[in-house]
Amino acid sequence: MRKLKAADQKLLMDLAQAAVEAAVRRGPVPVPEPETLTPALMAPAALFVTIRESGELRGCIGMMRFETPLWENVLEAAAAAALHDPRFRPIEQSELPALVLEVSVLEPLMALPDPAGFVAGRHGIVVERDGRRALLLPQVAAEMGWAAEEMLDAVCRKANLPGDAWRDRTTRLHVFEATSYSANVSAATAAESDECRSQGSAPR
C-alpha cells in the first residue's frame, strides 16, 4: 500500500482545507499552479474526504474516480463534503475552526469472491446488488468496534439491502485498502497562499 511523502501529505491536506474554506465561504475553489503539483498529487487515485466537528461526523463524500488525478479529486470531494452531504446541513463559517479533515486515499478495488476473506480494520468494503450500492471505509470497523460480520451487515444495510445480503451469491463484494491523512482546519490555509490562484472549478 502506497503512502505519500510528508511534503505530498501536506500539499494534499492544504488543498482539502482550502477547498472546504472556499466552499463554506461560497467562493471559487482554489486551483493550484501546475508547477506546485508533485508527481504523487498528479497521479490518479480515488479518495474520500471526511469532516468531523468535535469528534462527530459532519460530512463525508468520495470520488471513486480512479483515473482522475488525486489533486482534482480532493478539491471536489472536500467542497462536496462541506456543502452537499445529504445527511447534514451545509457547514457554516463559524464552524471552520472546530473542523478536522481526513482524506482517505484508496487502492484499487478487488473482487471478494468469498466473504471469509474480508479482514475488518484492513479492508474497506463495497456491496452491490439489484442496482443498490454502498461503501464503508476500512477505519469504520475500528471506530464502531465491529468485527468482520458486523461490518458486512452494516454495509448491506447502508445499501438498503438485508443485513445478511452479503451471504447471497448474487451479491457482489469488493474490498480495498486505504491510507488516511488528517489535519485541523486553520484560519490560514492554502486558499490564501501564493501557491494557489482562485478560479472556478471545472464542470464534471
PATI-19945 format. One record per residue: x, y, z negated of N, C-alpha, C in turn. Coordinates in steps of 0.2 Angstrom, whole numbers. Each point is the difference from the previous one (the first is absolute). Last residue first. Layout:
N
((X, Y, Z), (X, Y, Z), (X, Y, Z))
...
***
This chain:
204
((-90, 94, 71), (1, -7, 0), (-4, -3, 5))
((11, 25, -2), (-6, -3, 0), (2, -8, 0))
((17, 18, -11), (-2, -3, 7), (-6, -4, -1))
((6, 21, -16), (1, -7, 1), (-2, -2, 6))
((8, 25, -5), (-6, -4, 0), (2, -7, 1))
((18, 17, -10), (-4, -1, 6), (-5, -5, -1))
((23, 12, -13), (-7, -1, -1), (-3, 0, 7))
((25, -7, -9), (-4, 5, 4), (-7, -2, 0))
((24, -8, -15), (-7, -1, 3), (-3, 7, 3))
((21, -2, -12), (0, -6, 4), (-6, -1, 4))
((5, 17, -17), (2, 2, 6), (0, -6, 5))
((-17, 1, -21), (7, 0, 2), (2, 2, 7))
((-22, -4, -12), (2, 7, 0), (8, 0, 1))
((-13, -20, 0), (-4, 5, 4), (3, 7, 0))
((9, -18, -13), (3, 1, 7), (-5, 4, 4))
((-2, 5, -26), (0, -6, 4), (3, 1, 7))
((-6, 11, -26), (4, 1, 6), (1, -6, 4))
((-12, -1, -20), (-3, 6, 3), (4, 2, 6))
((-3, -26, -6), (3, 6, -3), (-3, 6, 3))
((-6, -28, -3), (-1, 6, 4), (2, 6, -3))
((11, -25, -4), (-5, 5, -3), (-1, 5, 6))
((7, -25, 6), (3, 6, -2), (-6, 5, -3))
((9, -28, 10), (-5, 5, -3), (3, 7, -2))
((1, -26, 16), (4, 6, -2), (-5, 5, -3))
((1, -28, 9), (-3, 6, -2), (4, 5, -3))
((-2, -23, 17), (5, 3, -4), (-3, 7, -2))
((-10, -25, 9), (0, 7, 1), (5, 2, -5))
((-11, -23, 14), (4, 2, -6), (0, 8, 1))
((-19, -19, 9), (5, 4, 2), (4, 2, -7))
((-21, -18, 12), (4, 3, -5), (5, 5, 2))
((-25, -12, 9), (7, 2, 1), (3, 3, -6))
((-23, -15, 9), (4, 3, -5), (6, 1, 3))
((-27, -7, 7), (7, 1, 2), (4, 4, -5))
((-23, -17, 1), (3, 6, -3), (7, 1, 2))
((-13, -20, 4), (-1, 5, 5), (2, 7, -2))
((2, -20, -14), (5, 0, 5), (-2, 5, 6))
((-5, 2, -27), (-4, -2, 6), (6, 1, 6))
((4, 7, -22), (0, -7, 0), (-2, -3, 6))
((-1, 23, -6), (6, -1, 2), (1, -8, 1))
((-20, 11, -9), (1, -1, 8), (7, -2, 2))
((-11, 4, -23), (4, -6, 2), (1, -1, 7))
((-12, 19, -9), (6, 0, -3), (5, -6, 2))
((-19, 10, 17), (0, -4, -7), (7, 0, -3))
((-3, 21, 16), (-1, -7, 1), (0, -4, -7))
((5, 24, 5), (-7, -2, 0), (-2, -7, 2))
((22, 11, -3), (-2, -1, 7), (-8, -1, 0))
((11, 1, -21), (1, 6, 3), (-2, 0, 7))
((0, -20, -11), (-6, 4, -2), (1, 7, 3))
((17, -15, 4), (-6, -2, 4), (-6, 5, -2))
((21, 3, -11), (0, 3, 6), (-6, -3, 4))
((2, -8, -22), (-1, 7, 0), (0, 3, 7))
((5, -23, -4), (-7, 2, -1), (-1, 7, 1))
((22, -6, 1), (-4, -3, 6), (-7, 2, -1))
((13, 4, -19), (2, 5, 6), (-4, -2, 6))
((-1, -15, -18), (-4, 6, -1), (1, 6, 5))
((12, -21, 1), (-7, -1, 2), (-4, 7, -2))
((23, 0, -5), (-1, 0, 7), (-7, -1, 1))
((4, 12, -22), (4, -5, 3), (-2, -1, 7))
((-2, 23, -15), (-3, -5, 3), (5, -5, 2))
((0, 23, -12), (1, -6, -3), (-3, -6, 3))
((1, 23, 8), (-6, -2, -3), (1, -7, -4))
((19, 12, 10), (-4, 5, -3), (-7, -3, -4))
((14, -14, 13), (3, 1, -6), (-4, 6, -4))
((-7, -6, 22), (0, -6, -5), (3, 1, -7))
((1, 16, 18), (-7, 0, -3), (0, -6, -5))
((19, 5, 15), (0, 3, -7), (-7, -1, -4))
((3, -6, 24), (3, -5, -4), (0, 3, -8))
((-20, 8, 17), (8, 1, 0), (3, -5, -6))
((-24, -3, 15), (3, 2, -6), (7, 0, 0))
((-23, 0, 18), (8, 0, -1), (1, 2, -8))
((-21, -8, 20), (2, 4, -6), (7, -2, -1))
((-23, -4, 18), (7, 0, -1), (2, 4, -6))
((-21, -11, 18), (2, 3, -6), (7, -1, -2))
((-12, -11, 19), (0, 8, 1), (2, 4, -6))
((-1, -24, -1), (-7, 2, 2), (0, 8, 1))
((21, -7, -12), (-5, -5, 2), (-6, 4, 2))
((27, 4, -12), (-5, 1, 6), (-4, -5, 1))
((20, 11, -18), (-5, -5, 1), (-4, 2, 6))
((26, 4, -13), (-5, 3, 5), (-5, -6, 1))
((21, 7, -19), (-5, -5, 3), (-5, 4, 4))
((27, 1, -13), (-7, 4, 1), (-4, -5, 4))
((21, -9, -15), (-4, 1, 6), (-5, 5, -1))
((14, -5, -18), (4, 1, 5), (-3, 1, 7))
((-13, -2, -20), (6, 4, -2), (5, 1, 5))
((-14, -22, 1), (-3, 7, -3), (6, 4, -2))
((-1, -19, 19), (4, 1, -6), (-3, 7, -3))
((-8, -20, 19), (-1, 7, -2), (3, 0, -7))
((-3, -21, 13), (6, 4, 1), (0, 7, -2))
((-19, -15, -1), (5, -2, -5), (7, 4, 1))
((-18, 1, 16), (0, 5, -6), (4, -2, -5))
((3, -5, 26), (-2, -4, -6), (0, 5, -6))
((5, 8, 22), (-4, -6, 2), (-3, -4, -7))
((9, 25, 7), (0, -4, -6), (-4, -6, 1))
((14, 20, 16), (-6, -4, -1), (2, -5, -6))
((11, 25, 2), (1, -7, 2), (-6, -4, -2))
((9, 28, 4), (-5, -6, -2), (2, -6, 2))
((18, 20, -3), (-5, -3, 4), (-4, -5, -3))
((10, 18, -16), (3, -5, 5), (-5, -2, 4))
((-2, 24, -13), (-2, -7, 0), (5, -4, 5))
((0, 22, -18), (2, -2, 6), (-1, -7, 2))
((-10, 19, -18), (1, -7, 1), (2, -2, 7))
((-1, 22, -18), (-1, -2, 7), (3, -7, 0))
((-11, 19, -19), (4, -7, 1), (-1, -1, 7))
((-3, 22, -18), (-1, -3, 6), (4, -6, 1))
((-12, 17, -20), (5, -4, 2), (-1, -4, 6))
((-10, 24, -13), (0, -6, 4), (6, -3, 1))
((-7, 21, -12), (-1, -7, -4), (1, -6, 4))
((1, 23, 8), (6, -1, -4), (-1, -6, -4))
((-18, 6, 16), (7, -1, 3), (5, -2, -6))
((-24, 8, -2), (2, -7, -2), (7, -1, 2))
((-12, 20, 6), (2, 0, -8), (2, -7, -2))
((-7, 4, 23), (6, 3, -2), (2, -1, -7))
((-17, -18, 9), (0, 7, 0), (7, 2, -2))
((-11, -23, 13), (4, 3, -5), (0, 7, 0))
((-21, -15, 8), (6, 3, 2), (4, 3, -5))
((-17, -20, -6), (0, 7, 3), (7, 3, 2))
((-5, -27, 0), (1, 6, -4), (-1, 6, 3))
((-3, -22, 10), (-1, -1, -7), (0, 6, -4))
((6, -1, 24), (-7, 1, -2), (-2, -2, -7))
((23, 11, 11), (-2, -6, -3), (-7, 0, -2))
((12, 19, 9), (-5, -4, 4), (-1, -7, -2))
((16, 19, -8), (-6, 3, 2), (-6, -5, 2))
((24, -6, -7), (-2, 6, -4), (-7, 2, 1))
((9, -17, 13), (-1, -2, -7), (-2, 5, -5))
((6, 5, 23), (-6, -4, -1), (-2, -2, -7))
((21, 10, 5), (-5, 5, 0), (-7, -3, 0))
((19, -15, 0), (0, 5, -6), (-6, 5, 0))
((4, -14, 19), (-3, -4, -6), (-1, 4, -6))
((11, 9, 19), (-8, -1, 1), (-3, -3, -6))
((24, 3, 0), (-4, 7, 1), (-7, -1, 0))
((14, -19, 1), (-1, 2, -6), (-3, 7, -1))
((3, -11, 21), (-4, -3, -4), (-1, 3, -7))
((17, 8, 15), (-7, 2, 2), (-6, -4, -4))
((23, -5, -4), (-1, 7, -2), (-7, 2, 2))
((8, -22, 6), (-2, 1, -7), (-2, 7, -2))
((-4, -9, 25), (6, 2, -4), (-2, 1, -7))
((-14, -17, 15), (1, 7, 0), (6, 2, -5))
((-9, -23, 5), (4, 3, 6), (1, 7, 0))
((-14, -13, -16), (7, -2, 0), (5, 3, 5))
((-23, 7, -13), (3, 1, 7), (7, -2, 0))
((-19, 2, -18), (3, -6, 2), (2, 0, 8))
((-4, 17, -22), (0, 0, 8), (3, -6, 2))
((-14, 8, -24), (5, -3, 4), (0, 1, 7))
((-9, 11, -25), (-1, -1, 7), (6, -3, 3))
((-12, 9, -25), (5, -5, 3), (-2, -1, 7))
((-5, 15, -25), (-1, 0, 7), (5, -6, 3))
((-3, 5, -23), (-4, 6, 2), (-1, 0, 8))
((6, -16, -25), (0, 0, 8), (-4, 6, 2))
((12, 0, -24), (-6, -2, 3), (0, 1, 8))
((17, 8, -17), (0, -7, 0), (-6, -4, 4))
((4, 24, -1), (0, -2, -7), (-1, -8, 0))
((-3, 5, 23), (0, 6, -4), (-1, -2, -8))
((9, -10, 27), (-3, -1, -7), (0, 6, -4))
((2, -11, 27), (0, 6, -4), (-3, -2, -7))
((12, -13, 23), (-5, -1, -6), (1, 7, -4))
((5, -11, 27), (1, 6, -5), (-5, -1, -6))
((11, -18, 20), (-5, 3, -4), (2, 5, -4))
((9, -12, 25), (1, 2, -7), (-7, 1, -3))
((16, -10, 23), (-6, 2, -3), (1, 1, -7))
((18, 3, 20), (-2, -3, -6), (-7, 2, -2))
((23, 5, 19), (-7, -1, -1), (-2, -4, -6))
((21, 18, 3), (-2, -7, 2), (-7, -2, -2))
((11, 21, -5), (-2, 0, 7), (-2, -8, 2))
((10, 6, -21), (-7, 3, 0), (-3, 0, 7))
((22, -9, -3), (-5, -4, -4), (-7, 3, 0))
((18, 11, 11), (-2, -6, 4), (-5, -4, -4))
((1, 26, -6), (5, -6, 0), (-3, -6, 4))
((-6, 28, 0), (-2, -7, -1), (5, -5, 1))
((2, 24, 3), (0, -2, -7), (-2, -7, -1))
((0, 12, 21), (7, -2, -2), (0, -2, -7))
((-21, 6, 11), (3, -6, 2), (7, -2, -3))
((-17, 16, -14), (4, 1, 6), (3, -7, 2))
((-23, -1, -13), (7, 1, -1), (3, 2, 7))
((-25, 6, -8), (3, -5, 4), (8, 1, -1))
((-24, 6, -15), (7, 2, 2), (3, -6, 4))
((-27, 7, -1), (5, -5, -3), (7, 2, 3))
((-19, 18, -4), (2, -4, 4), (5, -5, -3))
((-18, 10, -16), (5, 3, 5), (2, -5, 5))
((-15, -1, -21), (-3, 1, 6), (5, 3, 5))
((4, -7, -23), (0, 7, 1), (-3, 2, 7))
((3, -23, -6), (-4, 3, -5), (-1, 7, 1))
((14, -11, 15), (-6, -2, 1), (-5, 3, -5))
((23, 4, -2), (-3, 3, 6), (-7, -2, 1))
((12, -11, -17), (-1, 7, -2), (-3, 4, 6))
((6, -23, 4), (-6, 1, -5), (-1, 7, -1))
((18, -4, 14), (-6, -2, 3), (-6, 1, -5))
((22, 2, -8), (-2, 6, 4), (-7, -1, 3))
((9, -18, -12), (-2, 5, -5), (-2, 6, 5))
((9, -18, 11), (-7, -2, -3), (-2, 6, -4))
((21, 2, 9), (-5, 1, 5), (-7, -2, -2))
((19, -3, -15), (-1, 7, 2), (-6, 1, 5))
((7, -22, -5), (-4, 3, -5), (-1, 8, 1))
((14, -11, 15), (-6, -3, 1), (-5, 3, -5))
((22, 6, -1), (-3, 3, 5), (-7, -3, 1))
((13, -10, -17), (-1, 7, -1), (-4, 4, 5))
((8, -22, 4), (-5, 0, -5), (-2, 7, -1))
((19, -3, 13), (-7, -1, 4), (-6, 0, -5))
((21, 2, -10), (-1, 6, 4), (-6, -1, 4))
((8, -18, -12), (-3, 5, -5), (-2, 6, 4))
((-2, -23, 13), (6, 4, -3), (-3, 5, -4))
((-16, -20, 6), (3, 6, 3), (6, 2, -5))
((-8, -26, 5), (-1, 6, -5), (3, 6, 3))
((-10, -26, 9), (4, 5, 0), (-1, 6, -5))
((-2, -28, 0), (-4, 6, 0), (4, 6, 0))
***
